[in-house]
């Protein structure tokens, strides 16, 4: 998908300027329609791939009844290891 996006979003005259327009047209519209339709659940992941010359968005919803299915929260902050005192029962 990256190669296709780079190829389709580049113009020899304008460089990468058309990239934003390409992403808006090809991805934001599809993802937005899926969000509005309710196809994207809480904590879902979206994977973009290229198939037969088209971008494909795959939605992977989390099963809310399966605690093992929940992805770890990723807020971009490094995780501190838990100390033994914070894990001990009080």
Order of alpha helices (4+ residues) and beta strands (2+ residues): alpha-alpha-alpha-beta-beta-alpha
